[in-house]
């Protein structure tokens, strides 16, 4: 309470100082501008963005001092690009520019006044001013004040001892700081512009800033066994300290050098149910498609309508939606690895595992897609008989070019299991082992399913005998495509030799 009172007073003082400063800077060929037009944002998924906007200016003949307010506190000054719109005649000349950080927080402001004379207004029991503490600010570390001061009381006749000089630590009251000419109060870009004559011109201001980021995620709703609805959403996070109202937004993803500026450390997070609700809330506009545009080695996704990106907020933007994407559901059983050194689990208990479930689709235009899809997580839902969505799982969708296949691994199948057991192993010489393996697949569904069985090997391998035909999936794995009957089982047996690699 003791420290909060003077902090509250300081906040009000800063606002007043900012307002008082503007008329003083507006005299003698000076101009303060906070008007921003045609704001465009290109936001990269590496926590930085390119800001471009127009600033209309009224210039007088000679040297003009222009103060541009409403710029990002995380502006990269070395990236600043200033251009005149439409090449006005006569052409003004930009002589120099300076970026003022302004008052970033109260602690930095107090450090400016260490060693200087300040005042603390004291209050009586009725809340009215009762005196003034005036002296030198000796220290202001972490908001802890130490003053070498003398108190002038409005009732000094009743308390003459208060007129004596003393050290005051964290005195109660409102801290008053003297106004110093030229002190930057707000983040501002100051320009020196020489105009050959009185004129009006529009300046295009472009710069890079940290604190703007975006990432993609997907909502997928299964429609039966062979189709799904896919929505691609972008979550834009603004931590610049500046709002961008009615901006045209482009979202860029790919390979781009990150911006090396200090950025905010606060990360905003949404709970899972909030993300889901946000998705359905914005999902009223149907059939929305965005044409990705190549931009060097990255892709840009332009949002068709202007949007407002507020500070310290996460904004959800719908990038793309496809209502009927063909999909194949696949089941995969991964067996334990067999190596040339033998297996310690020979003859022991049967190893029981569930099959993995994955959805396979293709990024094709005829399937409602056909754009470069950014990397993001996919939350999968399925509606029940009453139309209520049920959450099935989350998969990861990698960045996928056009016409490429996508495999989404959703999770484990409850109704499809496997019982894997090596029945014997026999050493066939140094670094050679022969295995006989039995695998029983069980299907509890009321329809037959196809299961891909993958048997990995650590070393060179040869299938000597198999009850079912197989293919060579890779240099280190064999693969079987097996159809397991409804509410039934299927048994696979094979003999394999594994050799140590030289």
C-alpha positions, 0 to 999 in steps of 0.5 A: 500500500505504501509503495502503490500510492506513489506509483499510482500518482506516477502513472497519472503524472506520465499521462499528463507529461505526455499530453503537455509535451505535444504542443511544445513540440508542435511549434516552429516547423514541428509536427506530431503525427499519430495518423496511420493509413493503409497499414499492412503487416507481413507476419513471419512465423519466427516472431517478427513482422514487416510493418508498412503504413502511410503517414500524411504530413503537412510540411513548411518550407525549410527544416521540419521536425516531425514526430511520428507516434504509434510506432512499435516499441520493438522496432528495428531501427536499422531496418527503417525504410522511408519513401515518398508516395507518388514522388511529390514535387518539389521532393522533400529531403529526409535529413536524419531520423532518431528513434526514442524509446520513451518511458518503457517503465517506471523503474527506468524513468526513476533512474533518470532522476537519481541525483536530481531534486524531486518532491513527494506530496504528503496527505493527511487523514482526510486524504487532502494534501498536507505537506511536501517532501522536497530533496535529492533522490539518492536511490531508486533500485527496484522501486525502493526510494531513498531521499535526502530531503526536508519536509514542509508541512502545511501545519509546520507550527504544530510540528517544527521538527519536521522542517529538519533535513533527514533521509527518507526511505519509501516515504508515503505520498505521490512522487512528483518529477520535474519536467525536463525539456526534450525528454522522450515520453512515448516511443516515437520516430523523430524525422528531420525533413527539409522541404523546398516549399510549403507542401503536403506529402504522404510518407510510406513508413516500413520497418521490421519489428519483433513481438509479432508471431503466428502459427498454424493449426488444424481442425479435422472433423471425420465424415464417415470412414472415407472423408473429413472436413479440414480447417486451417487456422492461424493464431496471431500473437501480438506482443509489440506493445502496439495495436494494428487497427484495420490492417491488411495481413499477410502470413509468411512461413518457410525459411527466413532469417530471424530478426535479432531484436529484443522481444517480449518474454511473455507467452500467451496461451490458450487452453485446449477448450478455448482454442476449440471454441474460438475455432467454431466461433469464427467458423461461420464463414464457409468456403473460405480459401486463400491462395498462397503466394511465393515470396522468395523461399517462403510462402505468404498467405494473404488474409482477404479482409482487413483485420485488427490485431490488438496488443497482448492478444491472440487473434484467430484467422481462418486460412483455408477450409475444405469440406470433403477431403478424401481420406483413407484410414490405415492400421499399422502394427510395429513389431519389436526389432530383431538383431544379429546379437539375439533377442533376450525375450525369446520364449518369454511372455507374448508381447501384446500391442495395439495397432497404430491408427493413421489417416492418409490424404493428399494435398490436391486441388481436386480434393479441396486443398492444393495449397502449400500447407504450413506445419501445425497440429491437427485436432481430430473430431468426430460427431456422434449420432446427436451431432455432438463433436467428440475429440479423437486425438491430435496429430502433427501435419508437417509443412506439405507442398502441393500434390504431396501425400499426408499421413496423420498418426492419430493414436492407438486402435482399441479394437485391433491388437497384435500378439507377437512372439519369437518362438525360437532363435538359432545361431548360424555362425558368428554374427548370424541368427535365425528366428522363427516368429509368430504374430496373431492379429485380432480384430474386434470390429464388425467389419474386416480391416487391413493391417500393415505389419512392419518387422524391423531388423538391426542388420542385414536380413533375409526372410527364409519362409513366410506364411503370407507374402511380404514386401521389402519396405526398406533396407531395415524392415519387411512389411506385410499387408494382411486382411483381418476378418471381422470379429476374428483373428489372423496368424502370421508365421515367418522365419528370418535370418539376421546378419551383423553388418561388416 
